[in-house]
Amino acid sequence: MAPSVEAHSIPSLSSYVRGKNVESGRWVYVLSAHAVLDDSFASLTLKRRLEAGQVDPAEVPEGVIAGRVALADAAIVEDALSAAAEAAKIWRATPLSIRFDGWMELLRTAIENHEDELVGLLTLEGHPLELARWEISGMRELTRPESARYLRTQLHQEFSVGNRRNIVRRQADGVVCITPPANAPLVSALLGTMSIPGGNAVVVRAPRTAPYGITYALRNIIAPLLDQLGAPPGVLNVVCGNPAPMLDAWLGSPLVDDIMFFGDVPAGLKLERRCVEAGKKPILELAGNDSVLVWKDADLDGAADALVESFYGSGQLCMVPNQAVVHPDVADDLIERVVERARRLRPGYPDQEGVLLSPVLRHDKFHDFLDDAVVKGAAVVFGGHGMQLDGTVDDSAGFFLQPTVLRVDGLENAREVKAVKDETFFPLLPVVVPGAADDEALLDAYVEFVNSNRYGLRNSLWARDEKVVERYIADTATGGLLKVNDSHIAFTAPLPSHGGTGLTGGVFGEANYPVLRTTHLQGVSVVADPVARSAAAPETSALPENEEDCVAIAR
């Protein structure tokens, strides 16, 4: 006989449109990470039955259901777009002292005051505790005074030229729709809300796989900031739904100006083409395949610490190191230090201190990349197996993967190995060791290797030689962020945390400050005294009479 269960309340969140909660009668359920790790099959079956209405949530034991979020229907999605379009017309005309300066100050305070709450929401969704703290650190850096000052100068500058007041400013694009990734929806949505101080209104899709944290944070932490600033209802809208129909609705709506998409490369590039065809600006945050270059005079302990960041979240983060290229003189020593650190990483529940590894739902691609590397001559230095929650090796039913280190000898043909050529979204780090060569030729090869990467999120260098450092900085053209002798994943103001070139950001890719990417440049010239206009520029008062005069004026 089944044990009796007392009825208990389920934390419930509605869609948020026009500053109001909107329910649809349908719910998406989020189960606790503990329940999923303890019995994933039973948990996923329960989730499907709850959402199909086959199980009364009050009968589920307390602690299994973390919360639920209303599923938005087509009418709610459309109303969110209308609300955003109406609000954008008002919000973009709001002075920067309110919508930017005021926003940045309030957001900085809110992140500080709600840090523990935000970390708790992230662990609820399965993010290891230490990783969650790192994620929130990115928002702290984004709101630091250094970041605010830099961004403010990019939004509006004035110049006095004669009797003219000339302005170079960025104007809001209008309605920005944001679809964050399933693996990091909360912090990606927080980043996306940095479109708001540019004068935009946003519609954020909460993914069905992890809707609770993002909806809670936007509704209960971000929305009150907008209320304090007097923003019109509709500047922030949050709806939960499947990506395909919602993207179709956004692309088909004349109200939408920009679409910010976080996801994989094939889906992102397809969306980029559709956005251009539909007259929308695509802002893409896709895969990373970051390189860390280690020179012969590097701080090897520091470099090893940075390389082990590859395994944070079991490699399921776009901005962790995906590969290392190590000077042959120090390769053996460095690999030994990396393996030593990798051995200490352990799986566990996300709310446990010291846990950095996350579950990997599908192991097939990991083994495909690993087998490909071995067939092509790579050596498995450490790892290569599945693990249970307690760290027991288990290739058949383990929910986790061991941190895995590969050695790939030879730089010239390294990209024939899939784990070097493409992003690895699992804990697999190839260490590429070039053949013997003089240092000048080796440095040339290093720089060429980085610049020929099809991706371009972050790149790092570890070296003490100033000439090596300056050459690397001067000649590395790819990537949204370069790091030298530093943690690969650390955030630091006022530098961008996201964005990049190549397959990382698409055709229009670059470092991503959302407040800049969702605005456009505009010049304004105001003559204070119209009577004096002819005296201000008498040489342009008449049209040129011939082609030579046109050329002279252009010069």
Buried (B, 14 or more C-beta within 10 A) or exposed (E): EEEEEEEEEBEBBBBBBBBEEBBBEEBBBBBBBBBBBEEBEEBEEBBEEBBEEEBEBEEBEEEBBBBBBBBBBEEBBBBBBBBBBBBBEBBBEBEBEBBBBBBBBBBBEBBEEBBEBBBBBBBBBBBBBBBBBBBBBBBBBBBBEEBBEBBBEBBBEEEEEEBBBBBBBBBBBBBBBBBBBBBBBBBBBBBBBBBBBBBBBBBBBBBBEBBBBBBBBBBEBBBEBBEEBEBBBBBBBBBBBEBEEBBEBBBEBEBBBBBBBBBBBEBBBEBBEBBEEBEBBBBBBBBBBBBBBBBBBBBBEBBBBBBBBBBBBBBBBBBBBBBBBBBBEBBEEBBEBBBEBBEEBBBBBBBEEEBBBBBBEEBEBBBEBBEBBBEBEBEBBBBBBBBEBEBEEBEEEBBBBBBBBBBBBEBEEBBBBBBBBBBBBBBBBBBBBBEEEEBEEBBBBBBEBBBEBBBBBBBBBBBEBEEBBEBBEEBBEBBBBBBBBBBBBBBBBBBBBBBBBBBBBBEBBBBBBBBBBBBBEEEEEEBEEEEEBEEBEEEEEEEEEEEEEEEEEEE
